[in-house]
Amino acid sequence: MTDTTPSTGHVDLADAVVARVLARAGTALDEGKTRTSDADGEQHDRADRAALRRVAGLSTELEDVTEVEYRQLRLEKVVLAGLWSHGDGTEAENSLRELAALAETAGSEVLDGILQRRQNPDPGTFLGSGKAAELAEIVAANGADTVIVDADLAPSQRRALEDVVKIKVIDRTALILDIFAQHAKSKEGKAQVELAQMEYMLPRLRGWGESMSRQAGGRVAAGAGIGSRGPGETKIELDRRRIRTRMAKLRREIAAMRPARQTRRADRKRHHIPGVAIAGYTNAGKSSLLNRLTGAGVLVENSLFATLDPTVRRAQTPDGRTYTLTDTVGFVRSLPTQLVEAFRSTLEEVGDADVLLHVVDVSHPDPEGQVSAVRAVLAEIDGIDRLTELVVLNKADIADPEVVARMQRREPGALLVSAHTGAGMDLLRERISELLPRPRVHVDVVVPYQRGDLVSRAHDEGEVEVEHVAAGTVLRGLVDPALAAQLVAVNAGGAEHA
């Protein structure tokens, strides 16, 4: 059996990592400050979001649809637990720091943490018996009510660890699902989150022995009498069936919402409005960038997963062409597969775009890790391989110059901007204009004055020059094929005009 007991030196290093994380635990998200600018508008959604915050000392538990003792999440006073499996501890520290930020976003107070130096998780209690016992002592000393583990736990690991620490244990996936449940606003977003929660919940139902059985089954209720009694359906089996029924209904609801989204996308395609999708790690500044480019005024908050529902806004290139900008949900390391699947219809917005703005927080300690995590999720989206990716290094005003230089070497062609100050935005607009598809068909037509709608579309979608004559508006320039066909069809003065 391999000895996984850490040396004293490793223990000291692990304690030092935890100490650094906890030093910022109460202020893990950029010292708790949300940086907004005039471009972010009135931020009316901020009051609604603040109303969702949990009040210290009160429990806002997520009720299970079943009557089984599942995971009624009470994220109030928590202790973190993680593994340091390889390297110099930098990756483990960044991951634990992110877990602290996730916990705070969910409304909890981080009291303490523990980091176990071992190559592989213990199959029983994840941490191993000795470290689990130490964790129990920390929990008791701090009066914590929840342990959050920086990994995905098997149901048996969670139960075994709970038996040791004597309080609720949740894993990284449950924590992220809880945040999504708090932040979802639209009907589609709420249905997607609930479906993800159900998929997570199903294998983790936990019954309580004989009291959970309903042994009278079959025709007993109908008075069939002796010899007809079957084993019936246990309580936990009934709850599983109820969850599966609810999941099937949610999938139907989400599928029913898809045509409306597809219709909107088809309408944009029919009018040949090019699209730009903003994607990136959570809290990288995507919404701030959208506000800076369009004046949309969408919620900007220094927390993880502030944006769940995609926001589509129109913008114009410096030469006057119209395009759409779509702000999408942020990604994170080890994003739960249930969420990726549930949000697939939303992520299709990215696949249908013409240009992908990959926003990176260059002030983060590990921007390379964020880029890799985002690309891993994007790789699962249909059509993503045909998109032109433009890496945007955001938060340049607070970034370390050495990190900036390192990222620029790693990502040639990346643009350095600050959505907060507006630095680099003019260059970004010009680069977007260069990357967007351009109209291809030359027209020289006269459009009757009563068809001003076509003239307006030619301005928005094409590159045209205008002249007014008695017969109508002369348009000369480049437009898309479909619009060109319409313009030729209404041409009032012949196909060519000098």
C-alpha positions in Angstrom: 0.0 0.0 0.0 1.4 3.4 -1.0 2.1 5.7 1.9 0.2 8.9 1.4 1.1 10.5 4.7 2.6 14.0 4.0 5.9 15.1 5.5 6.0 17.9 8.0 7.4 20.2 5.3 4.4 19.5 3.1 2.0 20.1 6.0 3.6 23.5 6.6 3.3 24.4 2.9 -0.3 23.2 2.8 -1.1 25.3 5.9 0.6 28.3 4.3 -1.6 27.9 1.2 -4.8 27.8 3.3 -3.6 30.8 5.3 -3.2 32.8 2.1 -6.6 31.9 0.8 -8.3 32.6 4.2 -6.5 36.0 4.4 -8.8 37.0 1.5 -11.6 34.6 2.3 -14.0 37.4 3.4 -13.0 39.5 0.4 -12.0 36.8 -2.2 -13.6 38.7 -5.1 -11.3 41.6 -5.7 -11.6 42.8 -2.1 -15.4 42.6 -2.4 -15.6 45.7 -4.7 -17.6 45.8 -7.9 -16.0 48.2 -10.4 -18.5 50.0 -12.5 -18.1 52.9 -15.0 -20.4 55.3 -16.7 -20.8 52.8 -19.6 -22.5 50.4 -17.2 -25.6 52.6 -16.9 -28.0 52.7 -13.9 -27.6 49.0 -13.0 -31.2 48.6 -11.9 -30.9 44.8 -11.6 -28.4 45.3 -8.7 -31.2 45.8 -6.1 -33.0 42.7 -7.3 -29.7 40.7 -7.1 -29.0 42.1 -3.6 -32.4 41.0 -2.4 -31.3 37.4 -3.1 -28.4 37.6 -0.7 -28.6 35.4 2.3 -29.0 37.0 5.6 -26.5 36.0 8.3 -28.0 33.7 10.8 -31.0 32.7 8.6 -31.3 29.6 6.5 -32.6 29.7 3.0 -32.5 26.0 2.2 -33.2 24.6 -1.3 -36.1 22.3 -0.7 -36.0 18.9 -2.5 -39.0 17.9 -4.6 -39.0 14.6 -2.7 -39.5 13.9 1.0 -36.2 12.2 1.3 -33.4 13.7 3.3 -31.3 14.9 0.4 -29.1 18.0 0.4 -30.9 20.9 1.8 -28.1 23.3 1.2 -27.6 25.7 4.1 -24.5 27.7 3.1 -23.9 29.9 6.0 -20.7 29.1 7.9 -18.5 26.8 5.9 -15.1 25.1 6.0 -13.3 24.4 2.8 -11.5 21.1 2.0 -9.2 20.4 -1.0 -6.4 18.2 -2.3 -2.9 19.2 -3.4 -2.0 16.3 -5.7 1.0 17.6 -7.7 3.2 20.6 -8.5 4.3 23.4 -6.2 0.8 24.1 -4.9 0.0 27.0 -7.2 -2.8 25.2 -8.9 -4.2 23.9 -5.6 -4.1 27.4 -4.2 -5.9 28.9 -7.2 -8.5 26.2 -7.1 -9.1 26.7 -3.3 -9.2 30.5 -3.7 -11.8 30.0 -6.4 -13.8 27.7 -4.2 -13.8 30.5 -1.5 -15.1 33.0 -4.1 -17.8 30.5 -5.1 -18.8 30.0 -1.5 -19.1 33.8 -0.9 -21.1 34.2 -4.1 -23.5 31.6 -2.7 -23.9 33.8 0.4 -21.7 31.9 2.9 -19.0 32.9 5.3 -15.7 31.0 4.9 -14.4 30.2 8.4 -11.5 27.9 7.8 -10.0 25.4 5.4 -7.9 22.3 5.1 -5.6 21.1 2.3 -4.5 17.5 2.1 -1.2 16.7 0.3 -1.8 13.3 -1.4 -1.5 12.0 -4.9 -5.1 10.6 -5.3 -8.3 11.1 -3.3 -9.1 8.5 -0.7 -11.9 6.3 -2.1 -13.6 6.3 1.3 -13.7 9.8 2.7 -11.8 11.7 0.0 -9.3 13.1 2.5 -8.3 9.9 4.3 -9.2 9.0 7.8 -6.6 11.1 9.6 -7.3 14.2 7.7 -11.0 13.7 7.9 -10.7 13.5 11.7 -8.7 16.7 11.7 -11.4 18.3 9.6 -14.0 17.3 12.1 -12.0 19.1 14.8 -11.8 22.2 12.7 -15.6 22.1 12.1 -16.3 21.7 15.8 -13.9 24.5 16.8 -15.4 26.9 14.3 -19.1 26.0 14.7 -19.4 25.5 11.0 -22.6 24.0 9.5 -21.3 22.9 6.1 -18.1 21.5 4.6 -17.5 22.3 0.9 -15.1 20.0 -0.9 -13.1 21.3 -3.9 -13.9 18.3 -6.1 -16.8 16.2 -7.3 -17.6 13.6 -4.6 -19.1 10.2 -5.2 -22.3 9.7 -3.1 -20.4 7.1 -0.9 -17.6 9.6 -0.3 -20.0 12.3 0.8 -21.8 10.0 3.1 -18.6 8.7 4.7 -17.2 12.2 5.2 -20.5 13.3 6.7 -20.3 10.4 9.2 -17.0 11.7 10.4 -17.5 15.5 10.5 -21.2 15.2 11.7 -22.4 18.1 9.5 -23.6 18.4 5.9 -20.9 18.0 3.2 -21.4 19.3 -0.4 -19.1 19.2 -3.3 -18.1 21.8 -5.9 -20.9 20.8 -8.3 -23.6 21.3 -5.7 -22.2 24.7 -4.8 -22.2 25.9 -8.4 -25.7 24.6 -8.9 -26.8 26.5 -5.8 -25.4 29.7 -7.3 -27.1 29.1 -10.6 -30.4 28.5 -8.8 -30.1 31.9 -7.1 -29.2 33.8 -10.2 -31.4 32.4 -12.9 -34.0 34.9 -14.0 -35.7 33.8 -17.3 -38.1 30.9 -17.6 -35.7 29.1 -19.7 -32.7 29.7 -17.4 -34.7 28.5 -14.4 -35.8 25.3 -16.2 -32.2 24.6 -17.3 -30.9 25.0 -13.7 -33.7 22.8 -12.2 -32.9 20.1 -14.8 -29.2 20.2 -13.9 -30.1 20.0 -10.2 -32.4 17.0 -10.8 -29.7 15.2 -12.7 -27.3 15.8 -9.9 -29.8 14.8 -7.2 -31.0 11.5 -8.7 -28.0 9.3 -7.8 -27.6 11.0 -4.4 -31.0 10.3 -2.8 -30.6 8.9 0.7 -33.2 6.9 2.5 -33.5 6.0 6.1 -34.1 2.3 6.4 -37.3 0.4 7.0 -39.4 3.6 7.6 -38.8 4.5 3.9 -40.6 1.4 2.5 -44.2 1.2 1.4 -44.5 -2.6 1.4 -48.1 -2.9 0.5 -48.3 -2.9 -3.2 -50.1 -4.4 -6.2 -53.8 -5.0 -5.6 -53.9 -4.7 -1.8 -55.5 -1.3 -1.9 -58.2 -2.8 -4.1 -59.0 -5.4 -1.5 -57.5 -8.4 -3.3 -56.7 -10.1 0.0 -54.2 -12.8 1.0 -51.7 -14.0 -1.6 -51.8 -10.7 -3.5 -49.3 -8.7 -1.5 -46.2 -7.7 -3.5 -43.1 -5.9 -2.2 -44.6 -2.6 -3.4 -42.5 0.4 -4.1 -40.0 1.7 -1.6 -40.1 5.4 -0.7 -36.8 6.1 -2.4 -37.9 4.3 -5.6 -41.0 6.4 -5.6 -39.0 9.6 -5.3 -36.6 8.5 -8.0 -39.6 8.0 -10.3 -41.0 11.4 -9.4 -37.7 13.1 -10.2 -37.4 11.3 -13.5 -41.0 12.4 -14.4 -40.1 16.0 -13.5 -36.9 15.8 -15.6 -38.8 14.6 -18.6 -41.2 17.5 -18.2 -38.4 20.0 -17.9 -36.7 18.6 -21.0 -40.0 19.0 -22.9 -40.3 22.6 -21.7 -36.8 23.5 -22.7 -37.3 21.8 -26.1 -40.5 23.9 -26.5 -38.6 27.1 -25.9 -35.9 26.3 -28.5 -38.0 27.1 -31.6 -38.5 30.7 -30.3 -34.7 31.1 -29.9 -34.1 29.5 -33.3 -36.7 31.8 -34.9 -34.9 34.9 -33.6 -31.6 33.6 -34.8 -33.1 32.7 -38.2 -34.5 36.2 -38.4 -31.1 37.7 -37.9 -29.6 35.4 -40.5 -32.4 36.2 -43.0 -31.5 39.9 -42.6 -27.8 39.0 -42.8 -27.0 40.7 -39.5 -23.6 39.3 -38.5 -23.1 38.2 -34.9 -20.4 38.4 -32.2 -20.5 36.1 -29.2 -18.8 37.1 -25.9 -17.5 34.1 -24.0 -15.0 33.6 -21.3 -14.3 32.6 -17.7 -16.8 33.8 -15.1 -16.0 37.3 -13.7 -13.7 38.0 -16.6 -15.6 41.2 -17.4 -17.8 40.1 -20.3 -20.9 42.1 -19.2 -18.7 45.2 -18.7 -17.4 44.8 -22.2 -20.9 44.4 -23.6 -21.9 47.6 -21.8 -18.9 49.5 -23.1 -19.6 48.4 -26.7 -23.4 48.8 -26.8 -24.5 50.8 -23.7 -26.7 47.9 -22.8 -26.6 48.6 -19.1 -26.7 44.9 -18.1 -25.8 43.8 -14.6 -22.2 44.1 -13.7 -21.2 42.5 -10.4 -18.0 41.4 -8.9 -19.2 37.9 -8.3 -19.1 34.5 -10.1 -21.9 33.7 -12.5 -23.5 37.1 -12.3 -24.8 36.5 -15.9 -26.8 33.3 -16.7 -29.3 34.4 -19.3 -27.8 35.4 -22.6 -28.2 39.1 -23.5 -28.4 40.1 -27.2 -27.8 43.7 -28.2 -27.2 45.6 -31.4 -24.0 47.5 -32.1 -22.4 49.3 -35.0 -18.9 49.0 -36.5 -16.9 52.2 -37.0 -18.0 52.2 -40.7 -21.7 52.0 -39.8 -22.5 48.3 -40.3 -24.9 46.7 -37.7 -24.1 43.5 -35.9 -25.3 41.7 -32.8 -23.4 41.1 -29.5 -24.4 38.2 -27.3 -23.2 38.0 -23.7 -23.2 34.4 -22.5 -22.9 32.5 -19.2 -19.4 32.4 -17.8 -17.4 29.2 -17.6 -15.3 27.8 -14.7 -12.9 24.9 -14.1 -14.7 21.6 -13.9 -18.0 23.1 -15.0 -20.6 20.5 -14.0 -21.5 18.3 -17.0 -25.1 18.6 -16.0 -25.0 22.3 -16.5 -23.2 22.1 -19.8 -25.9 19.8 -21.1 -28.8 21.8 -19.6 -27.4 25.0 -21.0 -26.7 23.5 -24.4 -29.5 25.4 -26.1 -28.2 28.7 -24.7 -24.6 27.9 -25.7 -25.9 27.4 -29.3 -25.9 31.2 -29.5 -22.1 31.0 -29.5 -22.0 28.4 -32.3 -24.3 30.6 -34.5 -22.1 33.7 -34.3 -19.5 34.8 -36.8 -16.9 36.0 -34.4 -16.1 34.8 -30.9 -14.7 37.3 -28.4 -12.9 35.2 -25.8 -12.6 37.5 -22.8 -9.7 36.7 -20.4 -9.1 38.3 -17.0 -5.4 39.1 -17.4 -5.3 40.3 -13.8 -6.0 36.8 -12.6 -3.2 34.7 -11.1 -3.8 31.9 -13.6 -5.1 33.3 -16.9 -3.7 30.4 -18.9 -5.8 28.0 -16.8 -8.9 30.1 -17.5 -8.3 30.0 -21.2 -7.8 26.2 -21.2 -11.0 25.7 -19.1 -13.1 27.9 -21.5 -11.8 26.2 -24.6 -12.6 22.8 -23.2 -16.2 23.8 -22.8 -16.4 25.5 -26.1 -15.1 22.4 -27.9 -18.4 20.7 -27.0 -20.5 23.3 -28.9 -21.5 22.5 -32.5 -20.1 24.8 -35.1 -17.5 26.4 -32.8 -14.6 25.2 -35.0 -15.7 27.5 -37.8 -15.7 30.7 -35.7 -13.0 33.3 -35.8 -11.7 33.6 -32.2 -10.4 37.0 -31.0 -8.8 36.8 -27.5 -9.4 40.0 -25.5 -7.2 40.5 -22.5 -9.4 42.5 -20.1 -8.7 44.4 -16.9 -5.4 45.7 -18.2 -5.6 48.6 -15.8 -5.0 46.3 -12.8 -2.9 43.6 -14.4 0.7 42.7 -13.7 2.8 43.8 -16.8 4.8 40.5 -16.7 1.5 38.5 -16.8 0.3 40.6 -19.7 3.5 40.1 -21.7 3.4 36.4 -21.0 -0.2 36.1 -22.3 0.6 38.2 -25.3 3.4 35.7 -26.2 1.0 32.8 -25.6 -1.9 34.4 -27.6 -0.5 36.3 -30.6 -3.0 38.7 -31.9 -4.7 39.2 -28.6 -6.0 42.7 -27.8 -5.3 44.4 -24.5 -8.3 46.4 -23.2 -9.9 47.6 -20.0 -13.7 47.6 -20.1 -13.6 49.6 -16.9 -11.6 52.6 -18.2 -12.3 52.2 -21.9 -8.7 51.7 -22.9 -8.2 49.8 -26.1 -11.9 49.8 -27.0 -11.5 51.8 -30.3 -8.9 49.2 -31.5 -11.3 46.4 -30.5 -14.2 48.0 -32.5 -11.9 48.2 -35.5 -10.8 44.6 -35.1 -14.4 43.4 -34.9 -15.2 45.3 -38.0 -12.3 43.6 -39.9 -13.3 40.1 -38.8 -17.1 40.4 -39.5 -18.2 39.0 -42.9 -18.6 41.7 -45.5 -21.4 42.0 -48.1 -20.4 40.5 -51.5 -22.8 41.6 -54.2 -22.5 45.0 -56.0 -25.7 46.9 -56.7 -26.5 50.1 -58.6 -30.2 50.6 -58.3 -32.9 53.1 -57.8 -35.3 52.3 -54.9 -38.7 54.0 -54.9 -39.2 56.3 -52.0 -42.0 54.2 -50.6 -39.5 51.4 -50.0 -37.4 53.2 -47.4 -37.2 50.0 -45.4 -34.9 48.5 -48.0 -32.7 51.7 -48.0 -32.5 51.4 -44.2 -31.5 47.8 -44.5 -28.8 48.6 -47.1 -27.4 51.1 -44.7 -27.4 48.7 -41.7 -26.2 45.6 -43.5 -24.2 46.8 -46.5 -21.7 49.3 -47.6 -23.5 51.8 -49.9 -23.5 55.3 -51.2 -26.8 57.2 -51.5 -28.0 59.7 -54.0 -31.6 61.1 -54.2 -33.2 61.5 -57.6 -36.7 62.1 -58.8 -37.5 58.4 -59.2 -36.2 57.4 -55.8 -33.0 56.7 -53.9 -30.0 55.6 -55.8 -28.0 52.9 -54.0 -24.5 52.0 -55.1 -22.3 49.6 -53.2 -22.1 46.1 -51.7 -24.9 44.2 -50.0 -25.7 40.6 -49.3 -27.2 38.4 -52.0 -30.8 38.2 -50.5 -31.0 42.0 -50.1 -29.5 42.5 -53.6 -32.3 40.3 -55.1 -34.9 42.5 -53.4 -33.3 45.7 -54.5 -33.1 44.6 -58.1 -36.7 43.5 -58.0 -37.9 47.0 -56.9 -35.4 48.8 -59.1 -37.4 51.7 -60.5 -35.0 53.2 -62.9 -33.1 50.3 -64.6 -30.2 48.2 -63.5 -27.4 50.7 -64.2 -27.1 54.4 -63.3 -24.1 56.5 -64.1 
